[in-house]
Amino acid sequence: MMALLLPALVGGVLTGGVYALVALGLTLIYGVLHIVNFAHGSLLMVAMFGAWLLATRLGLDPLAAVPLMAGAMFAIGWGLYRFVIGPVGRGDDRGVLLATLGVAVVLDNAALIAFTGDSRSIETPYALQMVQAGPLLIPLAKLVAFAGAMLIALLLWAFMALTDTGRAIRAVAREPEGAALVGIRPARIFALAYGIGIACLGAAGCLLLPSFYVSPQVGGMFVLVAFTVVVLGGMGSFPGAVVGALLVGITENLGNLYLGESLGPICVPLLFIAVLLVRPTGLFGAVR
Amino acid sequence: MALARRPGSQMAEPPLLDVAGLRAGYGAFEVLRGVSLTVAAGEVVAVLGANGVGKTTLNRTLSGLLRPRGGRIRFAGSDITGADHAAIVQAGLIHVPEGRRIFPNLTVRENLLLGSYARGRPARAATLARVLQTFPRLAERQRQKAGSLSGGEQQMLAIGRGLMAQPVLLILDEPSLGLSPKLVEEMFVLIGRLCAEGLSLLLVEQNVVQSLAVAARAYVIEHGSVALSGSADALARDTRLRTAYLGL
């Protein structure tokens, strides 16, 4: 059994890394805007299709496309907030929430028209390559995705902790009026934070593409996991998103290993319920 | 040591802040019904009044958080009526709000650094050093989360954050509110020191006696307009002040 346990653990950590990237964007948007971004899954799908188009039409490797897609998704997210979600929501939380839901419906159906409901994938030269690490054989694509996700998480943390703009984002999250009084324009910060959250999806889409199928429904699968991770880790918490994602990835893999493919998936919801029973605000959530 | 940026001396000096017939409110409720007041460069002016007469609304309108409905605000030679809050901060009119509004999730140092958000980096280190010298207690607690500070320390931080913006005019809104008598004493000593350094101050307070002791002039606001004004000495002797202030 030990021979299977270690690979399952490592596999869980690797998958969790990419979950973390999806969850980081979600938790950032929640932490600053105090809304649950229902468009998150759909925007991840857009990012995956973007990376897929770049790979199939232009022959650009998804890993090389990370900066490009992160930039493009930042622009899309910023524009969406600035011209759709912000104006439609008018600062009312319910309005903002419904606006993100509307964006999701539009994107999902647009993708169905453009790409049909088929699943698609790309072939990369490294898709089947394995890295030998002691007794372990690790798929190269997953290893790179994990490393990329952790690097981006680190960069995001540094940006939030060390730059004026990052501090302004954190300040607006808790005290928008105080922020206005030092000359920060909260509306700009909201659009910026939304853009950064969506840029994370741009990177995630590229990192996921070598090992996952893409279809117009793909977002739902990841975003459900991301919501679980964000609530589990503590809403709005960066360390919570990373630790929660790794935990979910490991639990998922161990569940499938020991309970099988049909019973295994109950492990993550069980973990979720167990954590919230003990800590209702999540692992790293502020205790009120 | 001067934390204030003084505007260049002019021949016939117009007031630094010149507010005329200012009207503002929320929804159908008009709070300010034509407030006029001036602050000269280097002057300390107190705005007094009971709770709910419109002092905080006045400050929110001056700092651009609330759009005026009428009247005119001139500051440092330019018309800032209806300007947005960031432009007003840029011009050097800095508002330290009632209730402090510090960033509880950021460290003390980060709060101070954000104070100079509109000023950029060049003068930041020097300004920070001066502010930390003014508030040794904040210097000791630089790495601490601002939310973990005591009420008095949070008020110091709010003022320190305001000073980080290199104010031309500083509006202090109820700086002594909710502080223990000993801390109120300390607060007014600090305000006196800032005055002595030449900072122009608009001090909005309920604490009449101590405010009149540091201010040169004062306005008493009642029902959204100026009921009484004059030199602090004259007002301190005025029996009408008691009447107006207590709303009798």
Contacts between the chains, C-beta under 8 A, distances in Angstrom:
chain1	res1	chain2	res2	distance
A	164	B	113	7.3
A	164	B	114	7.3
A	164	B	117	6.2
A	167	B	106	6.4
A	167	B	110	5.4
A	167	B	113	6.7
A	167	B	114	5.5
A	168	B	114	6.6
A	168	B	117	6.4
A	170	B	103	7.1
A	170	B	105	6.1
A	170	B	106	6.0
A	171	B	103	4.4
A	171	B	106	6.2
A	171	B	114	5.7
A	173	B	105	7.2
A	174	B	103	5.9
A	174	B	104	6.0
A	174	B	105	4.9
A	175	B	101	5.7
A	175	B	102	7.1
A	175	B	103	5.1
A	175	B	104	7.2
A	177	B	65	6.8
A	177	B	97	7.2
A	177	B	101	5.6
A	178	B	97	7.2
A	178	B	100	7.8
A	178	B	101	3.3
A	178	B	102	6.2
A	178	B	103	6.2
A	179	B	103	7.5
A	179	B	114	7.7
A	180	B	65	6.1
A	180	B	85	4.9
A	180	B	86	7.6
A	181	B	63	6.3
A	181	B	65	7.5
A	181	B	85	7.0
A	181	B	89	7.2
A	181	B	94	7.7
A	181	B	95	5.4
A	181	B	96	7.9
A	181	B	97	6.0
A	181	B	101	6.4
A	182	B	89	6.6
A	182	B	114	5.4
A	182	B	115	5.5
A	182	B	116	8.0
A	182	B	117	4.8
A	182	B	118	6.7
A	182	B	161	6.6
A	182	B	165	6.5
A	183	B	85	7.3
A	183	B	86	4.7
A	183	B	89	3.5
A	183	B	90	6.3
A	183	B	117	5.2
A	183	B	118	3.2
A	183	B	165	7.2
A	184	B	86	7.2
A	184	B	114	7.6
A	184	B	117	5.8
A	185	B	84	7.6
A	185	B	85	7.9
A	185	B	86	5.3
